[in-house]
Amino acid sequence: MGAIEQFEQALDTVLRDACLTSGDMLRLIRAAKRWDAVFATKLAEFGDAGVHAIDGAHTISGWLQTRARLTPSEAGRLGRRAAFIRDCPATASRWLDGVVSTDRVDRIDIARRNTRDNPGFALLEPKLIDVAMHGDIHELKVTLARWRDAVDNERQADPRTLTVDEEHDHGEYLKISETFAGMGVVDAMFSRENREQILLAIERETDRLHHHDDTRTMDQQRADAFTSIIRAYNSQNIHLGVNQPHISIHCDIASWTGERIAGIFETSRGTHLCRETVMRLACNATISVITHDGNTIPLNMYRAERTFTKAQRRALEYRDRVCRFPGCQHTARYTEAHHVNWWELGGETNLDNAILVCYRHHRLVHDHGWTIRIDSNADVHWYQQDGTHHSTSHPHPPPT
């Protein structure tokens, strides 16, 4: 008999035992702490082995949601614990012994991730273990808060710091410039109050998007979070019944129709975009595509009828609820309306030809060659670049 079968039998035995003493209950509580740590350890090993990828899941969190039917918050919490037990072995060992509770481990992990000071955490960890084992929860909260404040004060120490009046009256600015490669460079200064608001928003979005096997640096993850916030803000215009920001794209006819592979698409600001990016933007932004012949004489202007109306958007949100890529749990707020049969290729702007997809999976279709088919039941079938069927997602209307 395997260890898991024995564990299941032991649970049944405990459940049938109706005469537990206080000592038995204390032992059971300690065993519950140990089980949380054991599960986190095995989940980390499961993720490191890449077993979840066999089932088509990109992350452990996604696997837990699709296969174990956990909620996004439950899956995220378990994934963070698995990462913690791998990254912080000293605290993890006391957790595995059952002398540190799971709730206190979670509090330490939240502070560690929010503070993002791994060297400082390594120095402070023995003290945190001692407080977690022998102190009350208030003492642990105070210790973690003092550590965060110390790190913040150290990062704020800068001889160029302005006075409060100068900071509010003259110190704030934001400049966005472009490199030769077309990348954007941001240079900005904000008041203390506004800086805290910006950092809080970015930290929350970074935590929401983060998964434990993400190999990107924190700077790269924060950049992703910042652009995600901007996209979410722009998409709110749909809910308000207002068109999204208008973009004018200039191109020649051969590039627009796809006859020219390396076509040129240029915005009114002079920014060059590839055709796939223009097609993806055209799904939701208000686009005017102005085609030119060889003499740059306008021949036609494709108006913004391609965009979905406010009522259509509400109907899509009611039907889909989340991104329609199987296992993705991005809510409707973070999705874009996509034409399954592309508008420029004759697709219609109606519900039978529309799905909600998040930014990442929208790019999967437009930039990476995946294809989609939607049937009469609004089931969405996803196909990889080589035409192989990947999986199918079903609509999620709210229960009546």
N, C-alpha and C positions, 0 to 999 in steps of 0.2 A: 504494500500500500504506500502511495506517495505521501509526501509531507502535507500537501494541500488537502488530500482526503482525510488524513489524520486530524488536521486542523479543523476541518468541517465537522468531524465526529466529536471533537472536543467541545466545539460550540454547542452542538446538540446536547451534550452531557451537562454542560453548565446551565443551559436553558431549562433542563428538567430538574435540576437541583433546587428545591424550594426552600432550603434551610441554610441560607448564607449568613455567617456571622459578620461582625464589623471587620474582623481581620480578613475574612474572605473577600469582602467588598473592596477593601483597600488593595488587596492583591489583584483583584479584577481591574481596578482603576489603573494600577501600574501596568498591567498587561495590555490595557487599551492604549496607553501611551506608547508602549513598545510596538504594538501592532501598527500604529500610524507610522512610526519610524521604519519598521520592516517593510511596509508597503511602499513608502517613498524610496527605499533602497532598491527594491526589486523593480519599481517603475523606472528608476534611473538606469538600471541595467538593461531593462527592456528597450528604453529609448536609445541607449548607446549601441545596442546590437542592431538597431534599425528595423526591428520586426514590424513596427507600425507601418513602415513604408510598403510592405508586401500587400497590405490591405488598401493601398492607395492614399493613405493619409500623409500630409506633409509634416505634421507635428504630432507630438504626443497628445496635446490638448485636443486636436482634431480627431484623433483616434478614439479618445475617451468619449467624445461627444457622439460620434457615429456608431461605434461598436458597443460601448458600455452605456449609451443613452444617458450620459450625464449632462447637466446644464453647463453652459459656457463658464459660469462662475465656479462651479465645482471642478470642472476639468482644469481651469486655470490655476486654481488653488493647489490641486494635486501636482500639477506640473511644476509649480514654483517650489513645492516642498522637495520634489525629486532633485531639482537643481541645487537647492540649499544643502541637502544631505551629501551631495557630491562635492560642493565647493567649500563647505565648512565642516571638515571631519571632526574637529574638537567638540563643537557643540552637538554634532550628530551622534557622537559616541555616548554622550550623557543622555541624549534623547532615546537612543537604542536601549540604554540601561533602564529607562522608565523613571528617571529621577527629574527630568525636565518635561513639563507638559507641552502638548502640541500647540496650545494657544500661545504660550510664551515663545516657542520657537517661531511661530508665525509673526509675532510682534518684532522679534529680533530681525527676521528676514526682511520685513517691510522697511524697517529703519535702514538696514544695510543697502537695500536696493535704492531707496530714495536718496540716501546720503552719497552713494557712489564713491566711497572712499575705502577701497579694499585694504590698502596698507594700514590705515587707521583702524579698521575693523580687526585686523590681525593682532594689533597691539591691545585693543580693548576686549577682545573675545574672552580671555580668562576671567576678567571682571564681570562681563555679562553672564557667563556661565555660573559664577558664584552667586550673583544676584538672582538669576533665574531659579537656582536650586534652593536658596535659603531666604531670599527676600520676598516681600509681598509684591503684588502686581503694580502697586503705586510706585514702589521704589524702582522697579524695572522701567516703568514709563518715564520717570524722572531721569534716570541714567541715560536712556536712549535720547530723550529730548535735549539733555545737556551736550551729548556728543554731536547731535545735529547742529545745535547752535554754535558749538566750537568750530566745526568744519565750515559753517556758513560765514562766521566772523573772519576766519582765516582767508577764505576766498574773497571776501569783500575788502580786505586790507589792500588799498591801492593809493599811492601818493597823489594820483591824478583825480581823486574823488572830489566832486564839486560840492559846494555848500548846498543846503536845501533850497534856498532861493534861486541860486544859479541853475540848479538841476531842473527845477520846474519851469523857469523862465526861458533859459537859453540852452540847456544841455541836451535836449532830446532831438534826435534826427534819425533818419533812415535813408540809406542810399542803396540802390540796387544797380549794379553794373554788369556788363557782359564781357566774358573772355573771348579770345579769338576762336575758341572751340564752341562758342555758343552757350557755355555754362553761365549760371548766374552767381554773382558774388554779392553778399549782403554785408554792409557796414552800418552799424547802428549804435545809438546810445539812448538809454531810457532812465527815467527816474527810478528811485528805489521801489516805489509803490508799483509802477508799471512793470518794472523788471520782475517783481515777484509774481504778478499776475501772469506774465508771459511764461515764466519758468514753471509755474503750477500747471498751466494748461499743457505745456509740452511734456512735463513729467507724467501727467495723467494719461495723455495719449500714448506716450512711449510705453507705459505699463500695460495699456490696453492692447497694443499691437505686439508686445514682446512675447517671444516664445523661447524656451530654455535652450534650444539648439540653434539659436540665431548666431551666426558667426561674424556678423558685422560689429564694428566698433560702436560705442555708445554715441559718438558724434554722428555716425551714419544713421543710427536708429532715431536720434533726436531730429535729424533733418527729415527723415521719413514722417515722423510724427508731426512736425511743423507743416509740411505740405498736406498731410491728411486733414489737419485742422482747417487749412485754407479751402480745400475741396469741400469739406463738410459745410463751411460757411456759405460758399457759393451755391451749393446744392439747395440750401434753405430757400433760395429765391423761388424754386419750383413750388414749394409748399405755400409760399405767399402769393402765388399766381402771377409772378413777375418773371419775365424772360431772364435767362442767365446772361452773364456778360457777353456782349456782342463781339465777335471776332471776324475780321475780313481776311480771306485767304486769296491771294493772287497766284494763278498758275496758268500754264498753257493747256490746250484741249487734250493733247496726247497724254500729259501727266495725269489729268483728271480722270480720263477714261481708262487709264492703266496700260495704254499702248506703249508708253515710254516707261521702262523699268526704273530708271534713276531720274524721275521727274523732280522739278523744283517747285516747292510750295513756300510762299513768302507772306508773312503777315504785314499789316500796314505799318508795323514798327520796324520791319526789315528783318525779322527773325525767320530763319529758314527751318522748315519742318519736313519730315519725311511723310510720304503719302499715308502710311499706316497710322501715324499719330494724328493726322488731320481727320481720317475716317473715325478714329476713336473719339476725338473731341466733338465731332459733328453729331454724335449720338445724343448729346445733352446740351451743349452750348448752342447759342444762337449764331449760326454760321452763315455768312454770305460768301460763297465761292465765286470769284470773278475770273472767268477764263479769258485768255488772250490768244490771238494768233501770233504769227511770227513778228508782226509789227506792233505788238502790245496794244492792239485795239480791242476794247471790250466787245465780246460777242454775245455773252449771256450772263445772267446773274441768277444763281439758284437761291431762292428765298428761304426763309426759316421754317417752312411748313414741315420740315423733317422733325422738328422737336415735338415732344408729347405735351398735350394740354394739361392743365392743372387737374381736371377731372380724370384724365387717363392715368396720370401719375398716382392719384389716390386709389384708383382701381387696381393698379399694379401693386401698390403697397399692401392693399387688402389681400390680394391673391398670393403674393410671393413672401411677404413679411421680411425675408432675409435675402442675401445674395444666393442666386440659384446654382452656384457651383456646389456639388455634393459635399456636405460636411462643413461648409463655410457658414459662420454664424454672424457675419457682419449685418447689423440691422439695416432697415430701409434707409435710415438717415445717412448711412455711409455707402450707399449704392448709386449707380447710374442706370438710366433706362437705355437698353441696348436693342437695336433692330437685329433680330435673328437673321433675316434676309436683308442684307445691307441696303439702306435707302438709295444710295447712288447706283445700286445694281437692280433697282426696280422694287425693292421691298416697301411695304406700306407701313404707315404710322398708325397701327392699331394694336389692340391688345393681343390678338392672335399671332402677332409678329414681334412681341416685346417681352423682355425679361429684365429683372433687376440683377445687376452684377456689381461687385465691389471693384475698386480701382485695380487691384492686383489681377483679378480674373477677367476684367475687361481687357487688360493688356494681353492676357493669355490668348484671347481671340484675335485681336487686331495686330499684335506684334509678334506672336509666336506660332501662328498657323493652326491653332485649334479651331474646330468647327462645331456648330450647334444645330440641333434639329428639335423643333417643338411640335408636339402632336395635338390632337383635338382635345385631349384631357389636360393640356398645359403641362404635361410631363416634358422635361427638358433632357435631351440625350447629348452627352458630351463625347467628342471624338478627338483623339490626339492627332499630331501632325501627319502621321502615316495612315490615318483613316481608321485606326483601331478604336473600337468603342471603349471609353474609359468608365463611365458610370452614368446613372440617371438620377435626376432630382425631381421631386414631386412638389406641387404647390402646397403652401401652408396657410390656408385661410384660417382665421380664428374660429374656434368651435362655437356652434350656435347654442 
